[in-house]
Amino acid sequence: MELKLFKPLWGHPGTLGEAVDQALAAGFNGIEGPVPEEAGERAAFKALLHSHNLKLIAEVTTGGGYVPRPTAAPESHLADLRRGIERSLALSPLFINTQTGLDAWDLSIQIRFFEQVIRLEDEYGITISVETHRSRSTFHPWITRDILRAVPRLQVTCDFSHWCCVTERLVMDDDPELLQTMADRCHHVHARVGYDQGPQVPDPRAPEYGLAVARHRAWWEVIWETQRRAGWALSTMTPEFGTDGYLHLEPFTQKPVADLWEVNTWIGRQARQWFAGIHQPPDA
């Protein structure tokens, strides 16, 4: 099995061309982000990726953006998802990663909603991976478990950092059966390290966050081993330390405490080493 790394467009301050250059320089295999709405920009993005042999994971958010409107009905989310899929297909993405749904819906509504997501997956013939994310249907580990039990074909993008913040602990250590359930249904990984008081440690290279990094590594290794046993040829991961309140800033000066791209490339390098360590042949 091979590990492919993707650069997130979230938090990238420059052009798409600069994002491609950064991905190539870091040895990443592709880009994860939203496909441009304007047709000319989409065509240029497609040509840019193709010319550098980079893959795309297309990101689609529903319900009004990264933080959904609490008044947006399930039908509105599904319409946004449909438009995002249709916009993305021309770029032949590996799959769709979506932040979708709303945390406030009753479980019965969640289940009916994700059954419709599976219908969209079948209609368009592309995998839809649902990101575990605060404010979304998948904001909480045990609620996500219940949704997965009710919708057996649903696949998720595991971003455990959100759940560490929501539950105020390194929560995936609580319940090995829950972790295995998520590994069994994981299609993609967002490699950000959360901790008990937030979805992003200030800098994962700092020794004071060593425990949080070690536990996330252990959880990702369960996913990799599960995929390996299932015969996967390819595992995908996006190092996704980001901005917009995630990155810690110094008071008054608003100076970032770390450089996001340095952090994401560091996580990428570490992930490659960890992945290689558990996939060496027995006689290596």
Secondary structure, 3 states (H helix, E strand, C coil): CEEEEEEECCCCCCCHHHHHHHHHHCCCCEEEECCCCCHHHHHHHHHHHHHCCCEEEEEEECCCCCCCCCCCCHHHHHHHHHHHHHHHHCCCCCCEEEECCCCCCCHHHHHHHHHHHHHHHHHHCCCEEEECCCCCCCCCHHHHHHHHHHCCCCEEEECHHHHHHHHCCCHHHCCHHHHHHHHHHEEEEECCCCECCECCCCCCCCHHHHHHHHHHHHHHHHHHHHHHHCCCCEEEEECCCCCCCCCCECCCCCCECCCHHHHHHHHHHHHHHHHHHHCCCCCC
